[in-house]
Amino acid sequence: MSRQVDLNVNKLLDGLGLDGDDNTICDFTIADQNCVAESQGITPTTPSNFKPVLGSNVTYVVACVIINKSNEVLMMQEAKESCAGKWYLPAGRMEKGETIVQAAAREVLEETGLICTPTTLLVVETAGGMWYRFVLTGEVIGGELKTPARADKESLQAKWISNLQEISLRSNDILHLIEKAQSYNNRSPSSHWHKEILPAPIHHVKDLLRLVVVIKKRSTNKLHVLLSEKTAIHFPTCEINPGKSIHSTLRRFMVEMFGADVGQHRPLGLLNLEHDPIADGCCLTLLVAFRAPLEEVPLIGKCVWQEVAPGDESRLLSIITTKNSLVELHVVR
């Protein structure tokens, strides 16, 4: 058990996906969540057999923030009637059969005329459990910047912008994303930013939240990771409820495992993202850290604490204590 856990911890720390049993087991399904709600006198609003269907009941959006050597950001001018003339990042909805990387590259080409290679995820944004925006950065490798003479239904033109105050934005919701990409682009070799992480090509039928919950054991000062013993040893995983924010889903899942008096903990960011267009689901692996020592965190679910190997412990501790060492999870609502 310990060796397989160590291997999986290493995979996640490298931003890679987990295949096999780890992408099929779910500890807290929507059906389970509905049962809990009903026991509390709450009428569930999400069908127990909910299944994400792209373009129907779940929306995946991609956005690509590309910064050049002059610290300018690639922007496009909207052609849509509702926001014509406004400026925005190259972004749009994913289409059936696309990977996240393919969708990002397509949007950049359609809206700016440039060919790009996405290099890493920077942010995953969620609103409820039905809307996701996958924000990447990348490098331009070809193409020709779109001019007004080549305006079409996708955009009026594209430009490299140094001062965002000089243009009228469609929405200010991208300012944080641009700042993030500029910081990443200007990072020093000694900085502790996360490595280049792209979505792992593993398909999921449901939208899942996988937790890597860590805590220090008081008596030994060693780091431990939480494992579920339901059917097979794995990291605790739950279905993301489309009617709730991810923070709400996380809270309900933690209460399920630790009880209503669950100790202080905080979600730190994403270790990886798994998605493959074979199915419309995805899996977010979220690192969660407890502040209390192990002895003060009772378990009521079918879970156990596993001591982390020394090498993995140092990597995890570095991630926990360092800003920008994870892909940001931004919960809009």
C-alpha positions as CSV (number, residue, x, y, z in Angstrom):
1,M,0.0,0.0,0.0
2,S,2.7,2.5,1.0
3,R,4.7,2.1,-2.2
4,Q,1.6,2.7,-4.4
5,V,0.7,5.7,-2.3
6,D,4.2,7.1,-2.7
7,L,4.0,6.6,-6.4
8,N,0.7,8.4,-6.7
9,V,1.8,11.3,-4.4
10,N,4.8,11.7,-6.8
11,K,2.6,11.7,-9.8
12,L,0.4,14.4,-8.4
13,L,3.3,16.5,-7.2
14,D,4.5,16.4,-10.9
15,G,1.1,17.5,-12.1
16,L,0.4,14.1,-13.7
17,G,-2.8,12.2,-13.7
18,L,-3.9,9.0,-11.9
19,D,-5.4,6.2,-13.9
20,G,-6.8,2.9,-13.0
21,D,-9.1,2.6,-9.9
22,D,-8.2,6.1,-8.8
23,N,-10.3,7.7,-11.5
24,T,-13.4,5.6,-11.0
25,I,-14.0,5.4,-7.2
26,C,-16.1,8.1,-5.6
27,D,-16.6,8.3,-1.9
28,F,-19.3,11.0,-1.8
29,T,-21.6,10.9,-4.8
30,I,-24.4,13.4,-5.5
31,A,-26.8,10.6,-4.4
32,D,-25.0,10.5,-1.1
33,Q,-25.0,14.3,-0.8
34,N,-28.8,14.3,-1.5
35,C,-29.3,11.7,1.2
36,V,-27.5,13.9,3.7
37,A,-29.5,17.0,2.6
38,E,-32.8,15.0,3.0
39,S,-31.8,13.9,6.5
40,Q,-31.5,17.5,7.4
41,G,-34.9,18.4,6.0
42,I,-33.5,20.0,2.8
43,T,-35.0,19.1,-0.6
44,P,-32.2,18.4,-3.1
45,T,-32.2,20.3,-6.3
46,T,-29.7,18.2,-8.2
47,P,-30.8,14.8,-9.6
48,S,-28.9,11.9,-8.0
49,N,-27.9,10.6,-11.4
50,F,-26.6,13.9,-12.6
51,K,-24.0,13.6,-15.4
52,P,-22.2,16.5,-16.9
53,V,-22.9,17.1,-20.6
54,L,-20.8,19.7,-22.3
55,G,-22.9,22.5,-23.8
56,S,-26.0,21.3,-22.0
57,N,-25.7,21.3,-18.2
58,V,-22.0,22.2,-17.8
59,T,-19.9,24.9,-19.5
60,Y,-16.1,24.7,-19.9
61,V,-14.4,27.9,-21.0
62,V,-10.8,28.4,-21.9
63,A,-8.8,31.6,-21.8
64,C,-5.2,32.1,-22.8
65,V,-3.0,34.9,-21.4
66,I,0.1,35.4,-23.5
67,I,2.8,37.8,-22.4
68,N,5.6,38.9,-24.8
69,K,9.2,39.9,-23.9
70,S,8.1,43.5,-23.5
71,N,5.5,42.5,-20.8
72,E,2.7,43.3,-23.2
73,V,-0.5,41.1,-23.2
74,L,-2.2,39.7,-26.3
75,M,-5.7,41.1,-26.5
76,M,-8.5,40.9,-29.0
77,Q,-11.3,43.3,-29.8
78,E,-14.8,41.9,-29.6
79,A,-17.0,41.5,-32.7
80,K,-20.1,40.3,-30.9
81,E,-22.9,42.8,-31.0
82,S,-23.4,42.7,-27.2
83,C,-19.8,43.9,-26.6
84,A,-18.5,45.1,-30.0
85,G,-15.4,47.2,-29.7
86,K,-14.5,46.1,-26.2
87,W,-11.3,44.3,-25.5
88,Y,-10.7,40.9,-23.9
89,L,-8.4,38.0,-23.7
90,P,-8.7,35.3,-26.4
91,A,-11.2,33.1,-24.8
92,G,-14.3,31.0,-25.5
93,R,-16.3,27.9,-24.9
94,M,-14.8,24.5,-25.5
95,E,-16.3,22.4,-28.2
96,K,-17.1,18.7,-28.2
97,G,-14.1,16.5,-28.9
98,E,-11.6,19.1,-27.9
99,T,-8.9,18.9,-25.2
100,I,-8.4,22.0,-23.1
101,V,-5.1,22.7,-24.8
102,Q,-6.6,22.3,-28.3
103,A,-9.5,24.7,-27.3
104,A,-7.1,27.3,-26.0
105,A,-4.9,27.2,-29.1
106,R,-8.0,27.4,-31.4
107,E,-9.4,30.4,-29.6
108,V,-6.0,32.2,-29.9
109,L,-5.8,31.5,-33.6
110,E,-9.4,32.4,-34.4
111,E,-9.4,35.7,-32.4
112,T,-5.8,36.9,-32.8
113,G,-4.4,35.2,-35.9
114,L,-1.5,33.9,-34.0
115,I,-0.5,30.2,-33.5
116,C,0.4,29.4,-30.0
117,T,1.6,26.5,-27.9
118,P,-0.1,26.5,-24.4
119,T,2.6,25.7,-21.8
120,T,0.9,25.6,-18.4
121,L,-2.3,26.1,-16.5
122,L,-2.3,29.2,-14.3
123,V,-5.8,29.3,-12.8
124,V,-9.0,27.2,-12.8
125,E,-12.1,29.3,-12.1
126,T,-15.5,27.9,-11.1
127,A,-18.9,29.3,-10.6
128,G,-21.3,26.9,-8.9
129,G,-20.4,23.4,-10.1
130,M,-21.6,24.0,-13.6
131,W,-19.2,26.7,-15.1
132,Y,-15.4,26.3,-15.3
133,R,-12.8,28.5,-16.9
134,F,-9.4,27.0,-17.6
135,V,-6.8,29.7,-17.8
136,L,-3.5,28.9,-19.5
137,T,-0.5,30.8,-20.7
138,G,1.7,29.9,-23.7
139,E,4.1,31.0,-26.4
140,V,3.5,32.3,-29.9
141,I,5.1,30.1,-32.5
142,G,3.7,31.6,-35.7
143,G,0.8,33.2,-37.5
144,E,0.1,36.9,-38.3
145,L,-1.5,39.4,-35.8
146,K,-5.1,40.1,-37.0
147,T,-5.6,43.6,-38.3
148,P,-8.9,45.5,-38.8
149,A,-8.8,44.5,-42.5
150,R,-9.1,40.9,-41.5
151,A,-12.0,41.4,-39.1
152,D,-14.6,38.6,-38.9
153,K,-17.2,37.2,-36.6
154,E,-14.5,36.0,-34.1
155,S,-12.9,39.4,-33.5
156,L,-12.3,42.9,-35.1
157,Q,-8.6,42.9,-34.5
158,A,-5.8,41.9,-32.0
159,K,-3.0,43.9,-30.4
160,W,-0.2,43.6,-28.0
161,I,-1.2,45.9,-25.1
162,S,1.2,47.4,-22.6
163,N,-1.3,49.7,-20.8
164,L,-4.7,48.3,-20.1
165,Q,-6.0,51.8,-19.1
166,E,-5.8,52.8,-22.8
167,I,-8.5,50.3,-23.9
168,S,-12.1,49.6,-22.9
169,L,-12.4,46.1,-21.4
170,R,-15.4,43.9,-21.8
171,S,-15.1,43.0,-18.2
172,N,-12.5,43.6,-15.4
173,D,-12.7,39.9,-14.4
174,I,-9.5,39.2,-16.5
175,L,-7.3,41.8,-14.7
176,H,-6.3,39.2,-12.0
177,L,-5.5,36.7,-14.7
178,I,-3.3,39.1,-16.6
179,E,-1.4,40.0,-13.4
180,K,-1.0,36.3,-12.7
181,A,0.5,35.6,-16.1
182,Q,2.8,38.6,-16.0
183,S,4.1,37.5,-12.6
184,Y,4.6,34.0,-14.0
185,N,6.3,35.4,-17.1
186,N,8.7,37.6,-15.0
187,R,9.5,34.9,-12.4
188,S,13.1,34.5,-11.4
189,P,15.0,31.2,-11.8
190,S,15.1,30.9,-8.0
191,S,11.3,31.5,-7.5
192,H,9.1,28.7,-6.3
193,W,6.4,28.9,-9.0
194,H,4.8,25.6,-9.9
195,K,6.2,23.7,-12.8
196,E,4.6,23.7,-16.2
197,I,1.3,21.7,-15.7
198,L,-1.1,20.9,-18.4
199,P,-4.3,18.9,-18.1
200,A,-3.6,15.1,-17.8
201,P,-5.4,13.1,-20.6
202,I,-7.6,11.0,-18.3
203,H,-11.3,10.8,-19.0
204,H,-13.9,11.2,-16.3
205,V,-17.7,10.6,-16.7
206,K,-18.4,12.9,-13.7
207,D,-16.9,16.2,-12.4
208,L,-14.8,15.1,-9.4
209,L,-12.9,16.8,-6.6
210,R,-10.0,14.7,-5.4
211,L,-8.5,15.7,-2.1
212,V,-4.9,15.4,-0.9
213,V,-5.4,16.3,2.8
214,V,-2.2,16.6,4.8
215,I,-1.4,17.1,8.5
216,K,1.6,16.9,10.8
217,K,1.6,14.2,13.5
218,R,2.2,15.8,16.8
219,S,4.3,13.0,18.4
220,T,6.7,12.6,15.5
221,N,6.4,15.9,13.6
222,K,6.0,13.8,10.4
223,L,3.6,14.7,7.6
224,H,0.7,12.4,6.9
225,V,-1.7,12.2,4.0
226,L,-5.4,11.1,4.2
227,L,-6.4,8.0,2.4
228,S,-9.9,6.5,1.8
229,E,-10.3,2.7,2.4
230,K,-13.6,2.5,0.4
231,T,-13.2,-0.6,-1.9
232,A,-9.5,0.3,-2.6
233,I,-6.9,2.6,-1.1
234,H,-7.1,6.0,-2.8
235,F,-7.3,9.7,-2.2
236,P,-10.7,10.8,-1.0
237,T,-12.8,11.8,-3.9
238,C,-16.3,13.3,-4.2
239,E,-18.6,14.5,-7.0
240,I,-18.8,18.2,-7.5
241,N,-22.4,19.3,-6.9
242,P,-23.5,21.5,-9.8
243,G,-25.9,23.3,-7.6
244,K,-23.2,24.3,-5.0
245,S,-19.9,26.2,-5.1
246,I,-16.8,24.0,-4.9
247,H,-16.2,25.5,-1.4
248,S,-19.6,24.2,-0.3
249,T,-18.9,20.8,-1.8
250,L,-15.5,20.7,-0.1
251,R,-17.1,21.7,3.3
252,R,-19.8,19.0,3.0
253,F,-17.2,16.3,2.1
254,M,-14.9,17.3,5.0
255,V,-17.8,17.1,7.4
256,E,-18.7,13.7,6.0
257,M,-15.2,12.4,6.8
258,F,-14.4,14.3,10.0
259,G,-17.8,15.3,11.5
260,A,-19.4,18.7,12.0
261,D,-16.6,19.8,14.3
262,V,-13.9,19.3,11.6
263,G,-10.8,21.3,12.5
264,Q,-9.4,24.3,10.8
265,H,-8.2,23.6,7.3
266,R,-7.6,25.5,4.1
267,P,-7.6,24.6,0.4
268,L,-4.3,25.7,-1.0
269,G,-4.6,25.1,-4.7
270,L,-4.6,22.5,-7.4
271,L,-2.0,19.8,-7.9
272,N,-3.4,18.7,-11.2
273,L,-6.4,18.7,-13.6
274,E,-7.6,15.6,-15.5
275,H,-9.7,15.8,-18.6
276,D,-10.1,13.9,-21.8
277,P,-12.8,14.6,-24.4
278,I,-13.8,10.9,-24.5
279,A,-16.2,12.0,-21.7
280,D,-17.5,15.4,-20.5
281,G,-16.3,15.2,-16.9
282,C,-13.1,16.4,-15.3
283,C,-11.2,15.9,-12.0
284,L,-9.6,18.6,-9.9
285,T,-7.0,17.5,-7.4
286,L,-7.0,19.9,-4.5
287,L,-4.3,20.2,-1.8
288,V,-5.9,20.8,1.7
289,A,-3.8,21.4,4.8
290,F,-4.9,21.0,8.4
291,R,-3.6,23.5,11.0
292,A,-4.2,21.3,14.0
293,P,-1.9,18.4,15.0
294,L,-3.1,14.9,14.0
295,E,-4.3,13.8,17.4
296,E,-6.9,16.6,17.4
297,V,-8.5,15.5,14.1
298,P,-10.8,12.5,14.6
299,L,-12.0,10.5,11.6
300,I,-15.5,9.2,11.3
301,G,-15.4,8.1,7.7
302,K,-13.6,5.0,6.2
303,C,-10.2,6.9,6.1
304,V,-6.7,6.4,7.5
305,W,-3.6,8.6,7.8
306,Q,-0.5,7.4,5.9
307,E,2.9,8.8,6.7
308,V,4.5,10.5,3.7
309,A,7.9,9.4,2.4
310,P,10.7,11.9,3.4
311,G,11.3,13.1,-0.1
312,D,7.6,13.7,-0.7
313,E,7.3,15.4,2.7
314,S,9.9,18.0,1.8
315,R,8.2,18.7,-1.5
316,L,4.8,19.0,0.1
317,L,6.0,21.2,2.9
318,S,7.7,23.5,0.3
319,I,4.4,23.7,-1.6
320,I,2.4,24.4,1.5
321,T,4.6,27.3,2.6
322,T,5.3,28.9,-0.8
323,K,3.1,31.3,-2.7
324,N,2.3,30.4,-6.4
325,S,3.5,26.8,-5.9
326,L,0.1,25.4,-7.1
327,V,-2.3,26.1,-9.8
328,E,-4.8,28.6,-8.4
329,L,-8.4,27.5,-7.8
330,H,-10.5,30.7,-7.9
331,V,-14.1,30.1,-6.7
332,V,-16.2,32.9,-8.2
333,R,-19.3,31.8,-6.4
